[in-house]
Amino acid sequence: MCKNYPSNVSKEQFENIKSILENTKKRTKPRSLDLYEVFCAVLYVLKSGCQWRMLPKNFPKWQIVYYYFQAWSKNNDKEPSVLQLVLKKIVKAFRINNGRKEQTSFCIIDSQSVKNTDTTKNKGYDAGKKISEIKRHIAVDSQGLPHAIYITTAEKTDRNSAIIMIENEKENLSAVQKILVDAGYTGEKFASKIKTIINANVEVIKRNELHSFVVLPKRWVVERSFAWLEKCRRLWKNCEKKRLLCNLCIFVLQSTSLD
């Protein structure tokens, strides 16, 4: 039995996603392992930033926890990962609890650069910053909840990556009517491409004055979402490419009440 660590979710919250996690592996006999403890162990590693081998002894063996994490993170071009399905279910439930529709009609898109470590599997070099890093692209609603995620290496442009992200999640973003972006996404080609994919209008928010700090309208929402991610130490630097989705589950699970 694991202790009540700050990274744990409640058992009531876990019941909302248990059925999705259980479908990862077919059962030929009754499961003796408690998936709640496995999931809490994953959250502990990703929240604290410790190595898998340094998991506290009151969790299941680290090899088992890592196996399930890899299984839950696995995805391909045709099917989303288990963690992506969990995240979508949580976001929809939270929106319904707040009296909103399941699908958002408004999105804010931005990217965040994160330095790589020497153990990173996929690396990219940013010639402008002269560092090896990745980029995390997200599309959030007015509450800061993620509706689309895409991870690329540093040399990829924000505009092209955003188009691919929207293309991958066009079914989930089919109700979006307006997308807010910063000056990095300026261009008629980008706006027309988004219009073709999901029939949404793109609004570019630019700074009116150079060399002065101005809070751009609604842009703070996506910046707050990135700040939420920074609460997870595993996201301070990129160790493995698949960390983002699970950490998004962490901040959504811990900041919402789905009881």
Residue, then its C-alpha position, 0 to 999 in steps of 0.5 A: m500500500c503506497k503512502n499518501y504522497p502529494s502527487n497522488v490522486s484520490k481513488e474517486q478521481f482514479e475511478n473515472i479513468k480506471s476503465i481506460l487504463e485497464n484496457t491496455k493489457k488483456r487479462t487472462k487471469p484476475r489482476s493481482l496488481d493494484l493499478y491505482e498504486v501503479f498510476c500513483a507511482v508514475l505520478y510520483v516519478l514525473k512530479s518529483g523528477c526522481q529516477w525510476r530506480m529510486l521509487p520508494k519501496n512502498f510502491p510496486k517494483w519500478q520495472i512494473v511501473y515503468y512497463y505500464f508507463q511505456a504501455w500507457s504512453k505508446n501511440n501511433d499515427k492511427e490511434p492515440s495513446v492511453l494517456q491521450l484518451v485519459l486526458k481527453k476524458i478528464v478535460k471533457a468532464f471538467r468542461i461539463n462540470n463547469g456548464r460548458k460544452e465538451q468541445t471548445s469553440f475557442c483555442i489559444i496556440d503557443s509553443q515552449s522550448v525545453k533543453n535536452t539532456d544527454t539521455t534524450k532519444n530525439k534531439g534537435y538543434d536550434a540555430g538561433k539559440k545555439i542549444s539542443e532542445i525540443k518544442r512543446h506545442i499546445a492548444v488550450d481553451s479559455q480555462g487553460l485546459p489542453h485540447a491538442i498537443y504536439i512535440t517536435t525537435a527544435e528546428k521545426t517551425d511553429r507554424n508548420s508544427a501547429i498545422i500538423m497538431i491541428e490536423n492530428e486533432k481536427e476531430n477534437l477541434s471540429a467545433v473551434q471557431k477562433i484561434l488566438v496566436d502570437a506574432g510567430y504565427t503570422g502569415e496568410k498561408f497559415a491562416s488559410k491552412i487552419k481555415t481549410i482544416i477546421n474552418a476556424n479563423v486565426e487572430v494574431i495578437k501583436r505588441n503595440e510597443l517594442h521594448s515594453f512589457v504588455v499583457l497581451p489579451k488572453r495570451w496569459v492563459v496559455e502561458r499559465s498552462f506552461a507554468w502548470l507544466e513547470k510544477c513537474r520537475r521531469l519537464w524542466k528538461n527533456c529526458e524522454k519524449k513521452r513525458l508531456l502527456c502524463n504530466l498534463c494528466i497530472f495537473v488536470l487531475q490535481s487541479t480539478s474535482l471529478d468526484 
